[in-house]
């Protein structure tokens, strides 16, 4: 089989998954069903036909606007589709077969959690639990890292950030981390293993510094109490680390 076919399939699958994730990110925080009900324009209520829901293509053909009222389609919708497509392509390039599909699932779940954290400062326990359980399931299927590394990673991830959050509250007298952040790091540990967790935190910290710098450049006030979505920052660091682990284990083409 030509080497480009699986990554291409991963991109196409990711675009479809991304369209679903974009809907989830909008509807779930509003308490609406993600599955039931047809998609419609947020401005005029026009119910979208199947040909208006083709990932990326429909956005381009409609010039990023509703066909009926001309209201702009939220750009984060197509951004989610493109990000999910990239995740699917990279995962199946890095690891053909079941391990690549597992990696894509890891990336897609991280994408959903990151977007929800950025937009709503919310890391749903249900989605974090799915991330953790799927990571342990991959370990039981003999995917690297081994299951015991993943189990330790889950425990260490949760305990370490819980201790940090408690110490911060004790010293500063206010909350410094959201309640979902330790669970998020635990779930990432269930995928990457305990040894990768310091790199996840380091990557999240560096990404946070870049975000703060970009805010400063754009004239936005940056203070000690400025809210940075740690869950999103950890997600951004975690998927590249999965790709690195896969390459280091010799699975990469």
MODELLER restraints for C-alpha pairs under 7 A, 6 or more apart:
rsr = mdl.restraints
at = mdl.atoms
rsr.add(forms.Gaussian(group=physical.xy_distance, feature=features.Distance(at['CA:6:A'], at['CA:92:A']), mean=5.93, stdev=0.5))
rsr.add(forms.Gaussian(group=physical.xy_distance, feature=features.Distance(at['CA:6:A'], at['CA:93:A']), mean=6.88, stdev=0.5))
rsr.add(forms.Gaussian(group=physical.xy_distance, feature=features.Distance(at['CA:6:A'], at['CA:96:A']), mean=6.81, stdev=0.5))
rsr.add(forms.Gaussian(group=physical.xy_distance, feature=features.Distance(at['CA:7:A'], at['CA:89:A']), mean=4.29, stdev=0.5))
rsr.add(forms.Gaussian(group=physical.xy_distance, feature=features.Distance(at['CA:7:A'], at['CA:90:A']), mean=6.62, stdev=0.5))
rsr.add(forms.Gaussian(group=physical.xy_distance, feature=features.Distance(at['CA:7:A'], at['CA:92:A']), mean=4.95, stdev=0.5))
rsr.add(forms.Gaussian(group=physical.xy_distance, feature=features.Distance(at['CA:7:A'], at['CA:93:A']), mean=4.99, stdev=0.5))
rsr.add(forms.Gaussian(group=physical.xy_distance, feature=features.Distance(at['CA:8:A'], at['CA:89:A']), mean=6.07, stdev=0.5))
rsr.add(forms.Gaussian(group=physical.xy_distance, feature=features.Distance(at['CA:10:A'], at['CA:85:A']), mean=6.90, stdev=0.5))
rsr.add(forms.Gaussian(group=physical.xy_distance, feature=features.Distance(at['CA:10:A'], at['CA:88:A']), mean=4.22, stdev=0.5))
rsr.add(forms.Gaussian(group=physical.xy_distance, feature=features.Distance(at['CA:10:A'], at['CA:89:A']), mean=4.43, stdev=0.5))
rsr.add(forms.Gaussian(group=physical.xy_distance, feature=features.Distance(at['CA:10:A'], at['CA:92:A']), mean=5.92, stdev=0.5))
rsr.add(forms.Gaussian(group=physical.xy_distance, feature=features.Distance(at['CA:11:A'], at['CA:85:A']), mean=4.20, stdev=0.5))
rsr.add(forms.Gaussian(group=physical.xy_distance, feature=features.Distance(at['CA:11:A'], at['CA:86:A']), mean=5.96, stdev=0.5))
rsr.add(forms.Gaussian(group=physical.xy_distance, feature=features.Distance(at['CA:11:A'], at['CA:88:A']), mean=5.02, stdev=0.5))
rsr.add(forms.Gaussian(group=physical.xy_distance, feature=features.Distance(at['CA:11:A'], at['CA:89:A']), mean=4.45, stdev=0.5))
rsr.add(forms.Gaussian(group=physical.xy_distance, feature=features.Distance(at['CA:12:A'], at['CA:85:A']), mean=6.31, stdev=0.5))
rsr.add(forms.Gaussian(group=physical.xy_distance, feature=features.Distance(at['CA:13:A'], at['CA:85:A']), mean=6.91, stdev=0.5))
rsr.add(forms.Gaussian(group=physical.xy_distance, feature=features.Distance(at['CA:13:A'], at['CA:88:A']), mean=6.80, stdev=0.5))
rsr.add(forms.Gaussian(group=physical.xy_distance, feature=features.Distance(at['CA:14:A'], at['CA:84:A']), mean=4.71, stdev=0.5))
rsr.add(forms.Gaussian(group=physical.xy_distance, feature=features.Distance(at['CA:14:A'], at['CA:85:A']), mean=3.88, stdev=0.5))
rsr.add(forms.Gaussian(group=physical.xy_distance, feature=features.Distance(at['CA:14:A'], at['CA:87:A']), mean=6.85, stdev=0.5))
rsr.add(forms.Gaussian(group=physical.xy_distance, feature=features.Distance(at['CA:14:A'], at['CA:88:A']), mean=4.94, stdev=0.5))
rsr.add(forms.Gaussian(group=physical.xy_distance, feature=features.Distance(at['CA:15:A'], at['CA:55:A']), mean=5.92, stdev=0.5))
rsr.add(forms.Gaussian(group=physical.xy_distance, feature=features.Distance(at['CA:15:A'], at['CA:81:A']), mean=4.92, stdev=0.5))
rsr.add(forms.Gaussian(group=physical.xy_distance, feature=features.Distance(at['CA:15:A'], at['CA:82:A']), mean=6.33, stdev=0.5))
rsr.add(forms.Gaussian(group=physical.xy_distance, feature=features.Distance(at['CA:15:A'], at['CA:84:A']), mean=5.86, stdev=0.5))
rsr.add(forms.Gaussian(group=physical.xy_distance, feature=features.Distance(at['CA:15:A'], at['CA:85:A']), mean=4.58, stdev=0.5))
rsr.add(forms.Gaussian(group=physical.xy_distance, feature=features.Distance(at['CA:16:A'], at['CA:55:A']), mean=6.34, stdev=0.5))
rsr.add(forms.Gaussian(group=physical.xy_distance, feature=features.Distance(at['CA:17:A'], at['CA:84:A']), mean=6.78, stdev=0.5))
rsr.add(forms.Gaussian(group=physical.xy_distance, feature=features.Distance(at['CA:18:A'], at['CA:80:A']), mean=5.55, stdev=0.5))
rsr.add(forms.Gaussian(group=physical.xy_distance, feature=features.Distance(at['CA:18:A'], at['CA:81:A']), mean=3.99, stdev=0.5))
rsr.add(forms.Gaussian(group=physical.xy_distance, feature=features.Distance(at['CA:18:A'], at['CA:84:A']), mean=4.95, stdev=0.5))
rsr.add(forms.Gaussian(group=physical.xy_distance, feature=features.Distance(at['CA:18:A'], at['CA:85:A']), mean=6.96, stdev=0.5))
rsr.add(forms.Gaussian(group=physical.xy_distance, feature=features.Distance(at['CA:19:A'], at['CA:55:A']), mean=6.14, stdev=0.5))
rsr.add(forms.Gaussian(group=physical.xy_distance, feature=features.Distance(at['CA:19:A'], at['CA:81:A']), mean=5.43, stdev=0.5))
rsr.add(forms.Gaussian(group=physical.xy_distance, feature=features.Distance(at['CA:21:A'], at['CA:112:A']), mean=6.25, stdev=0.5))
rsr.add(forms.Gaussian(group=physical.xy_distance, feature=features.Distance(at['CA:22:A'], at['CA:77:A']), mean=5.34, stdev=0.5))
rsr.add(forms.Gaussian(group=physical.xy_distance, feature=features.Distance(at['CA:22:A'], at['CA:80:A']), mean=5.95, stdev=0.5))
rsr.add(forms.Gaussian(group=physical.xy_distance, feature=features.Distance(at['CA:23:A'], at['CA:34:A']), mean=6.64, stdev=0.5))
rsr.add(forms.Gaussian(group=physical.xy_distance, feature=features.Distance(at['CA:24:A'], at['CA:34:A']), mean=5.44, stdev=0.5))
rsr.add(forms.Gaussian(group=physical.xy_distance, feature=features.Distance(at['CA:25:A'], at['CA:112:A']), mean=6.85, stdev=0.5))
rsr.add(forms.Gaussian(group=physical.xy_distance, feature=features.Distance(at['CA:25:A'], at['CA:115:A']), mean=6.98, stdev=0.5))
rsr.add(forms.Gaussian(group=physical.xy_distance, feature=features.Distance(at['CA:25:A'], at['CA:116:A']), mean=6.10, stdev=0.5))
rsr.add(forms.Gaussian(group=physical.xy_distance, feature=features.Distance(at['CA:27:A'], at['CA:33:A']), mean=6.63, stdev=0.5))
rsr.add(forms.Gaussian(group=physical.xy_distance, feature=features.Distance(at['CA:27:A'], at['CA:34:A']), mean=6.04, stdev=0.5))
rsr.add(forms.Gaussian(group=physical.xy_distance, feature=features.Distance(at['CA:28:A'], at['CA:34:A']), mean=6.49, stdev=0.5))
rsr.add(forms.Gaussian(group=physical.xy_distance, feature=features.Distance(at['CA:38:A'], at['CA:47:A']), mean=6.63, stdev=0.5))
rsr.add(forms.Gaussian(group=physical.xy_distance, feature=features.Distance(at['CA:39:A'], at['CA:47:A']), mean=6.02, stdev=0.5))
rsr.add(forms.Gaussian(group=physical.xy_distance, feature=features.Distance(at['CA:39:A'], at['CA:48:A']), mean=5.75, stdev=0.5))
rsr.add(forms.Gaussian(group=physical.xy_distance, feature=features.Distance(at['CA:40:A'], at['CA:46:A']), mean=5.22, stdev=0.5))
rsr.add(forms.Gaussian(group=physical.xy_distance, feature=features.Distance(at['CA:40:A'], at['CA:47:A']), mean=4.19, stdev=0.5))
rsr.add(forms.Gaussian(group=physical.xy_distance, feature=features.Distance(at['CA:40:A'], at['CA:48:A']), mean=5.22, stdev=0.5))
rsr.add(forms.Gaussian(group=physical.xy_distance, feature=features.Distance(at['CA:41:A'], at['CA:47:A']), mean=6.62, stdev=0.5))
rsr.add(forms.Gaussian(group=physical.xy_distance, feature=features.Distance(at['CA:41:A'], at['CA:66:A']), mean=6.75, stdev=0.5))
rsr.add(forms.Gaussian(group=physical.xy_distance, feature=features.Distance(at['CA:43:A'], at['CA:71:A']), mean=6.71, stdev=0.5))
rsr.add(forms.Gaussian(group=physical.xy_distance, feature=features.Distance(at['CA:44:A'], at['CA:69:A']), mean=6.45, stdev=0.5))
rsr.add(forms.Gaussian(group=physical.xy_distance, feature=features.Distance(at['CA:51:A'], at['CA:58:A']), mean=6.98, stdev=0.5))
rsr.add(forms.Gaussian(group=physical.xy_distance, feature=features.Distance(at['CA:52:A'], at['CA:58:A']), mean=5.24, stdev=0.5))
rsr.add(forms.Gaussian(group=physical.xy_distance, feature=features.Distance(at['CA:55:A'], at['CA:81:A']), mean=6.66, stdev=0.5))
rsr.add(forms.Gaussian(group=physical.xy_distance, feature=features.Distance(at['CA:56:A'], at['CA:78:A']), mean=6.05, stdev=0.5))
rsr.add(forms.Gaussian(group=physical.xy_distance, feature=features.Distance(at['CA:64:A'], at['CA:72:A']), mean=5.84, stdev=0.5))
rsr.add(forms.Gaussian(group=physical.xy_distance, feature=features.Distance(at['CA:64:A'], at['CA:73:A']), mean=5.38, stdev=0.5))
rsr.add(forms.Gaussian(group=physical.xy_distance, feature=features.Distance(at['CA:65:A'], at['CA:71:A']), mean=5.36, stdev=0.5))
rsr.add(forms.Gaussian(group=physical.xy_distance, feature=features.Distance(at['CA:65:A'], at['CA:72:A']), mean=4.27, stdev=0.5))
rsr.add(forms.Gaussian(group=physical.xy_distance, feature=features.Distance(at['CA:65:A'], at['CA:73:A']), mean=5.18, stdev=0.5))
rsr.add(forms.Gaussian(group=physical.xy_distance, feature=features.Distance(at['CA:66:A'], at['CA:72:A']), mean=6.32, stdev=0.5))
rsr.add(forms.Gaussian(group=physical.xy_distance, feature=features.Distance(at['CA:66:A'], at['CA:73:A']), mean=6.53, stdev=0.5))
rsr.add(forms.Gaussian(group=physical.xy_distance, feature=features.Distance(at['CA:84:A'], at['CA:108:A']), mean=6.13, stdev=0.5))
rsr.add(forms.Gaussian(group=physical.xy_distance, feature=features.Distance(at['CA:87:A'], at['CA:104:A']), mean=6.01, stdev=0.5))
rsr.add(forms.Gaussian(group=physical.xy_distance, feature=features.Distance(at['CA:87:A'], at['CA:107:A']), mean=6.05, stdev=0.5))
rsr.add(forms.Gaussian(group=physical.xy_distance, feature=features.Distance(at['CA:88:A'], at['CA:104:A']), mean=5.08, stdev=0.5))
rsr.add(forms.Gaussian(group=physical.xy_distance, feature=features.Distance(at['CA:91:A'], at['CA:100:A']), mean=4.96, stdev=0.5))
rsr.add(forms.Gaussian(group=physical.xy_distance, feature=features.Distance(at['CA:91:A'], at['CA:101:A']), mean=6.93, stdev=0.5))
rsr.add(forms.Gaussian(group=physical.xy_distance, feature=features.Distance(at['CA:91:A'], at['CA:103:A']), mean=5.58, stdev=0.5))
rsr.add(forms.Gaussian(group=physical.xy_distance, feature=features.Distance(at['CA:91:A'], at['CA:104:A']), mean=5.24, stdev=0.5))
rsr.add(forms.Gaussian(group=physical.xy_distance, feature=features.Distance(at['CA:92:A'], at['CA:100:A']), mean=4.56, stdev=0.5))
rsr.add(forms.Gaussian(group=physical.xy_distance, feature=features.Distance(at['CA:92:A'], at['CA:101:A']), mean=6.59, stdev=0.5))
rsr.add(forms.Gaussian(group=physical.xy_distance, feature=features.Distance(at['CA:93:A'], at['CA:252:A']), mean=6.97, stdev=0.5))
rsr.add(forms.Gaussian(group=physical.xy_distance, feature=features.Distance(at['CA:93:A'], at['CA:253:A']), mean=6.87, stdev=0.5))
rsr.add(forms.Gaussian(group=physical.xy_distance, feature=features.Distance(at['CA:94:A'], at['CA:100:A']), mean=6.67, stdev=0.5))
rsr.add(forms.Gaussian(group=physical.xy_distance, feature=features.Distance(at['CA:94:A'], at['CA:243:A']), mean=6.54, stdev=0.5))
rsr.add(forms.Gaussian(group=physical.xy_distance, feature=features.Distance(at['CA:94:A'], at['CA:246:A']), mean=6.55, stdev=0.5))
rsr.add(forms.Gaussian(group=physical.xy_distance, feature=features.Distance(at['CA:94:A'], at['CA:247:A']), mean=6.78, stdev=0.5))
rsr.add(forms.Gaussian(group=physical.xy_distance, feature=features.Distance(at['CA:94:A'], at['CA:251:A']), mean=6.58, stdev=0.5))
rsr.add(forms.Gaussian(group=physical.xy_distance, feature=features.Distance(at['CA:94:A'], at['CA:252:A']), mean=4.44, stdev=0.5))
rsr.add(forms.Gaussian(group=physical.xy_distance, feature=features.Distance(at['CA:94:A'], at['CA:253:A']), mean=6.43, stdev=0.5))
rsr.add(forms.Gaussian(group=physical.xy_distance, feature=features.Distance(at['CA:95:A'], at['CA:251:A']), mean=5.53, stdev=0.5))
rsr.add(forms.Gaussian(group=physical.xy_distance, feature=features.Distance(at['CA:95:A'], at['CA:252:A']), mean=5.63, stdev=0.5))
rsr.add(forms.Gaussian(group=physical.xy_distance, feature=features.Distance(at['CA:99:A'], at['CA:143:A']), mean=6.86, stdev=0.5))
rsr.add(forms.Gaussian(group=physical.xy_distance, feature=features.Distance(at['CA:106:A'], at['CA:131:A']), mean=6.93, stdev=0.5))
rsr.add(forms.Gaussian(group=physical.xy_distance, feature=features.Distance(at['CA:107:A'], at['CA:239:A']), mean=5.82, stdev=0.5))
rsr.add(forms.Gaussian(group=physical.xy_distance, feature=features.Distance(at['CA:109:A'], at['CA:131:A']), mean=6.44, stdev=0.5))
rsr.add(forms.Gaussian(group=physical.xy_distance, feature=features.Distance(at['CA:110:A'], at['CA:235:A']), mean=5.35, stdev=0.5))
rsr.add(forms.Gaussian(group=physical.xy_distance, feature=features.Distance(at['CA:113:A'], at['CA:123:A']), mean=5.96, stdev=0.5))
rsr.add(forms.Gaussian(group=physical.xy_distance, feature=features.Distance(at['CA:113:A'], at['CA:232:A']), mean=6.96, stdev=0.5))
rsr.add(forms.Gaussian(group=physical.xy_distance, feature=features.Distance(at['CA:114:A'], at['CA:231:A']), mean=6.25, stdev=0.5))
rsr.add(forms.Gaussian(group=physical.xy_distance, feature=features.Distance(at['CA:114:A'], at['CA:232:A']), mean=3.98, stdev=0.5))
rsr.add(forms.Gaussian(group=physical.xy_distance, feature=features.Distance(at['CA:114:A'], at['CA:235:A']), mean=6.14, stdev=0.5))
rsr.add(forms.Gaussian(group=physical.xy_distance, feature=features.Distance(at['CA:116:A'], at['CA:122:A']), mean=5.71, stdev=0.5))
rsr.add(forms.Gaussian(group=physical.xy_distance, feature=features.Distance(at['CA:116:A'], at['CA:123:A']), mean=6.58, stdev=0.5))
rsr.add(forms.Gaussian(group=physical.xy_distance, feature=features.Distance(at['CA:117:A'], at['CA:123:A']), mean=5.82, stdev=0.5))
rsr.add(forms.Gaussian(group=physical.xy_distance, feature=features.Distance(at['CA:117:A'], at['CA:229:A']), mean=5.96, stdev=0.5))
rsr.add(forms.Gaussian(group=physical.xy_distance, feature=features.Distance(at['CA:117:A'], at['CA:231:A']), mean=6.45, stdev=0.5))
rsr.add(forms.Gaussian(group=physical.xy_distance, feature=features.Distance(at['CA:117:A'], at['CA:232:A']), mean=6.01, stdev=0.5))
rsr.add(forms.Gaussian(group=physical.xy_distance, feature=features.Distance(at['CA:118:A'], at['CA:229:A']), mean=5.95, stdev=0.5))
rsr.add(forms.Gaussian(group=physical.xy_distance, feature=features.Distance(at['CA:118:A'], at['CA:232:A']), mean=6.57, stdev=0.5))
rsr.add(forms.Gaussian(group=physical.xy_distance, feature=features.Distance(at['CA:121:A'], at['CA:229:A']), mean=6.54, stdev=0.5))
rsr.add(forms.Gaussian(group=physical.xy_distance, feature=features.Distance(at['CA:123:A'], at['CA:180:A']), mean=5.43, stdev=0.5))
rsr.add(forms.Gaussian(group=physical.xy_distance, feature=features.Distance(at['CA:128:A'], at['CA:183:A']), mean=6.82, stdev=0.5))
rsr.add(forms.Gaussian(group=physical.xy_distance, feature=features.Distance(at['CA:128:A'], at['CA:184:A']), mean=6.03, stdev=0.5))
rsr.add(forms.Gaussian(group=physical.xy_distance, feature=features.Distance(at['CA:128:A'], at['CA:187:A']), mean=6.44, stdev=0.5))
rsr.add(forms.Gaussian(group=physical.xy_distance, feature=features.Distance(at['CA:131:A'], at['CA:187:A']), mean=5.71, stdev=0.5))
rsr.add(forms.Gaussian(group=physical.xy_distance, feature=features.Distance(at['CA:132:A'], at['CA:187:A']), mean=4.03, stdev=0.5))
rsr.add(forms.Gaussian(group=physical.xy_distance, feature=features.Distance(at['CA:132:A'], at['CA:188:A']), mean=6.94, stdev=0.5))
rsr.add(forms.Gaussian(group=physical.xy_distance, feature=features.Distance(at['CA:132:A'], at['CA:190:A']), mean=5.55, stdev=0.5))
rsr.add(forms.Gaussian(group=physical.xy_distance, feature=features.Distance(at['CA:135:A'], at['CA:190:A']), mean=5.01, stdev=0.5))
rsr.add(forms.Gaussian(group=physical.xy_distance, feature=features.Distance(at['CA:135:A'], at['CA:191:A']), mean=4.41, stdev=0.5))
rsr.add(forms.Gaussian(group=physical.xy_distance, feature=features.Distance(at['CA:136:A'], at['CA:147:A']), mean=6.54, stdev=0.5))
rsr.add(forms.Gaussian(group=physical.xy_distance, feature=features.Distance(at['CA:136:A'], at['CA:150:A']), mean=6.51, stdev=0.5))
rsr.add(forms.Gaussian(group=physical.xy_distance, feature=features.Distance(at['CA:136:A'], at['CA:190:A']), mean=5.65, stdev=0.5))
rsr.add(forms.Gaussian(group=physical.xy_distance, feature=features.Distance(at['CA:136:A'], at['CA:191:A']), mean=6.83, stdev=0.5))
rsr.add(forms.Gaussian(group=physical.xy_distance, feature=features.Distance(at['CA:139:A'], at['CA:145:A']), mean=6.77, stdev=0.5))
rsr.add(forms.Gaussian(group=physical.xy_distance, feature=features.Distance(at['CA:139:A'], at['CA:146:A']), mean=5.53, stdev=0.5))
rsr.add(forms.Gaussian(group=physical.xy_distance, feature=features.Distance(at['CA:139:A'], at['CA:147:A']), mean=4.41, stdev=0.5))
rsr.add(forms.Gaussian(group=physical.xy_distance, feature=features.Distance(at['CA:140:A'], at['CA:147:A']), mean=5.99, stdev=0.5))
rsr.add(forms.Gaussian(group=physical.xy_distance, feature=features.Distance(at['CA:145:A'], at['CA:192:A']), mean=6.64, stdev=0.5))
rsr.add(forms.Gaussian(group=physical.xy_distance, feature=features.Distance(at['CA:145:A'], at['CA:193:A']), mean=6.24, stdev=0.5))
rsr.add(forms.Gaussian(group=physical.xy_distance, feature=features.Distance(at['CA:149:A'], at['CA:193:A']), mean=4.70, stdev=0.5))
rsr.add(forms.Gaussian(group=physical.xy_distance, feature=features.Distance(at['CA:149:A'], at['CA:194:A']), mean=5.85, stdev=0.5))
rsr.add(forms.Gaussian(group=physical.xy_distance, feature=features.Distance(at['CA:150:A'], at['CA:189:A']), mean=5.87, stdev=0.5))
rsr.add(forms.Gaussian(group=physical.xy_distance, feature=features.Distance(at['CA:150:A'], at['CA:190:A']), mean=4.25, stdev=0.5))
rsr.add(forms.Gaussian(group=physical.xy_distance, feature=features.Distance(at['CA:150:A'], at['CA:191:A']), mean=6.05, stdev=0.5))
rsr.add(forms.Gaussian(group=physical.xy_distance, feature=features.Distance(at['CA:150:A'], at['CA:192:A']), mean=6.54, stdev=0.5))
rsr.add(forms.Gaussian(group=physical.xy_distance, feature=features.Distance(at['CA:150:A'], at['CA:193:A']), mean=4.21, stdev=0.5))
rsr.add(forms.Gaussian(group=physical.xy_distance, feature=features.Distance(at['CA:150:A'], at['CA:194:A']), mean=6.47, stdev=0.5))
rsr.add(forms.Gaussian(group=physical.xy_distance, feature=features.Distance(at['CA:151:A'], at['CA:190:A']), mean=5.97, stdev=0.5))
rsr.add(forms.Gaussian(group=physical.xy_distance, feature=features.Distance(at['CA:152:A'], at['CA:193:A']), mean=6.95, stdev=0.5))
rsr.add(forms.Gaussian(group=physical.xy_distance, feature=features.Distance(at['CA:152:A'], at['CA:194:A']), mean=5.81, stdev=0.5))
rsr.add(forms.Gaussian(group=physical.xy_distance, feature=features.Distance(at['CA:153:A'], at['CA:186:A']), mean=6.46, stdev=0.5))
rsr.add(forms.Gaussian(group=physical.xy_distance, feature=features.Distance(at['CA:153:A'], at['CA:189:A']), mean=4.01, stdev=0.5))
rsr.add(forms.Gaussian(group=physical.xy_distance, feature=features.Distance(at['CA:153:A'], at['CA:190:A']), mean=5.58, stdev=0.5))
rsr.add(forms.Gaussian(group=physical.xy_distance, feature=features.Distance(at['CA:153:A'], at['CA:193:A']), mean=4.65, stdev=0.5))
rsr.add(forms.Gaussian(group=physical.xy_distance, feature=features.Distance(at['CA:153:A'], at['CA:194:A']), mean=3.65, stdev=0.5))
rsr.add(forms.Gaussian(group=physical.xy_distance, feature=features.Distance(at['CA:154:A'], at['CA:186:A']), mean=4.04, stdev=0.5))
rsr.add(forms.Gaussian(group=physical.xy_distance, feature=features.Distance(at['CA:154:A'], at['CA:187:A']), mean=5.93, stdev=0.5))
rsr.add(forms.Gaussian(group=physical.xy_distance, feature=features.Distance(at['CA:154:A'], at['CA:189:A']), mean=4.73, stdev=0.5))
rsr.add(forms.Gaussian(group=physical.xy_distance, feature=features.Distance(at['CA:154:A'], at['CA:190:A']), mean=4.94, stdev=0.5))
rsr.add(forms.Gaussian(group=physical.xy_distance, feature=features.Distance(at['CA:155:A'], at['CA:186:A']), mean=6.29, stdev=0.5))
rsr.add(forms.Gaussian(group=physical.xy_distance, feature=features.Distance(at['CA:156:A'], at['CA:186:A']), mean=6.97, stdev=0.5))
rsr.add(forms.Gaussian(group=physical.xy_distance, feature=features.Distance(at['CA:156:A'], at['CA:194:A']), mean=6.72, stdev=0.5))
rsr.add(forms.Gaussian(group=physical.xy_distance, feature=features.Distance(at['CA:157:A'], at['CA:182:A']), mean=6.42, stdev=0.5))
rsr.add(forms.Gaussian(group=physical.xy_distance, feature=features.Distance(at['CA:157:A'], at['CA:185:A']), mean=4.94, stdev=0.5))
rsr.add(forms.Gaussian(group=physical.xy_distance, feature=features.Distance(at['CA:157:A'], at['CA:186:A']), mean=4.17, stdev=0.5))
rsr.add(forms.Gaussian(group=physical.xy_distance, feature=features.Distance(at['CA:157:A'], at['CA:189:A']), mean=5.97, stdev=0.5))
rsr.add(forms.Gaussian(group=physical.xy_distance, feature=features.Distance(at['CA:157:A'], at['CA:197:A']), mean=6.97, stdev=0.5))
rsr.add(forms.Gaussian(group=physical.xy_distance, feature=features.Distance(at['CA:158:A'], at['CA:182:A']), mean=4.53, stdev=0.5))
rsr.add(forms.Gaussian(group=physical.xy_distance, feature=features.Distance(at['CA:158:A'], at['CA:183:A']), mean=5.61, stdev=0.5))
rsr.add(forms.Gaussian(group=physical.xy_distance, feature=features.Distance(at['CA:158:A'], at['CA:185:A']), mean=6.23, stdev=0.5))
rsr.add(forms.Gaussian(group=physical.xy_distance, feature=features.Distance(at['CA:158:A'], at['CA:186:A']), mean=4.71, stdev=0.5))
rsr.add(forms.Gaussian(group=physical.xy_distance, feature=features.Distance(at['CA:161:A'], at['CA:182:A']), mean=5.00, stdev=0.5))
rsr.add(forms.Gaussian(group=physical.xy_distance, feature=features.Distance(at['CA:162:A'], at['CA:182:A']), mean=5.83, stdev=0.5))
rsr.add(forms.Gaussian(group=physical.xy_distance, feature=features.Distance(at['CA:165:A'], at['CA:176:A']), mean=6.16, stdev=0.5))
rsr.add(forms.Gaussian(group=physical.xy_distance, feature=features.Distance(at['CA:165:A'], at['CA:177:A']), mean=5.66, stdev=0.5))
rsr.add(forms.Gaussian(group=physical.xy_distance, feature=features.Distance(at['CA:168:A'], at['CA:176:A']), mean=6.18, stdev=0.5))
rsr.add(forms.Gaussian(group=physical.xy_distance, feature=features.Distance(at['CA:169:A'], at['CA:175:A']), mean=5.30, stdev=0.5))
rsr.add(forms.Gaussian(group=physical.xy_distance, feature=features.Distance(at['CA:169:A'], at['CA:176:A']), mean=6.54, stdev=0.5))
rsr.add(forms.Gaussian(group=physical.xy_distance, feature=features.Distance(at['CA:181:A'], at['CA:230:A']), mean=6.75, stdev=0.5))
rsr.add(forms.Gaussian(group=physical.xy_distance, feature=features.Distance(at['CA:181:A'], at['CA:231:A']), mean=5.63, stdev=0.5))
rsr.add(forms.Gaussian(group=physical.xy_distance, feature=features.Distance(at['CA:184:A'], at['CA:231:A']), mean=6.46, stdev=0.5))
rsr.add(forms.Gaussian(group=physical.xy_distance, feature=features.Distance(at['CA:189:A'], at['CA:197:A']), mean=6.45, stdev=0.5))
rsr.add(forms.Gaussian(group=physical.xy_distance, feature=features.Distance(at['CA:192:A'], at['CA:242:A']), mean=6.59, stdev=0.5))
rsr.add(forms.Gaussian(group=physical.xy_distance, feature=features.Distance(at['CA:200:A'], at['CA:234:A']), mean=5.95, stdev=0.5))
rsr.add(forms.Gaussian(group=physical.xy_distance, feature=features.Distance(at['CA:200:A'], at['CA:237:A']), mean=5.49, stdev=0.5))
rsr.add(forms.Gaussian(group=physical.xy_distance, feature=features.Distance(at['CA:200:A'], at['CA:238:A']), mean=5.78, stdev=0.5))
rsr.add(forms.Gaussian(group=physical.xy_distance, feature=features.Distance(at['CA:201:A'], at['CA:234:A']), mean=6.59, stdev=0.5))
rsr.add(forms.Gaussian(group=physical.xy_distance, feature=features.Distance(at['CA:203:A'], at['CA:237:A']), mean=5.09, stdev=0.5))
rsr.add(forms.Gaussian(group=physical.xy_distance, feature=features.Distance(at['CA:204:A'], at['CA:233:A']), mean=4.58, stdev=0.5))
rsr.add(forms.Gaussian(group=physical.xy_distance, feature=features.Distance(at['CA:204:A'], at['CA:234:A']), mean=4.87, stdev=0.5))
rsr.add(forms.Gaussian(group=physical.xy_distance, feature=features.Distance(at['CA:204:A'], at['CA:237:A']), mean=5.73, stdev=0.5))
rsr.add(forms.Gaussian(group=physical.xy_distance, feature=features.Distance(at['CA:207:A'], at['CA:233:A']), mean=6.37, stdev=0.5))
rsr.add(forms.Gaussian(group=physical.xy_distance, feature=features.Distance(at['CA:208:A'], at['CA:233:A']), mean=6.56, stdev=0.5))
rsr.add(forms.Gaussian(group=physical.xy_distance, feature=features.Distance(at['CA:212:A'], at['CA:222:A']), mean=6.69, stdev=0.5))
rsr.add(forms.Gaussian(group=physical.xy_distance, feature=features.Distance(at['CA:216:A'], at['CA:222:A']), mean=6.50, stdev=0.5))
rsr.add(forms.Gaussian(group=physical.xy_distance, feature=features.Distance(at['CA:246:A'], at['CA:252:A']), mean=6.39, stdev=0.5))
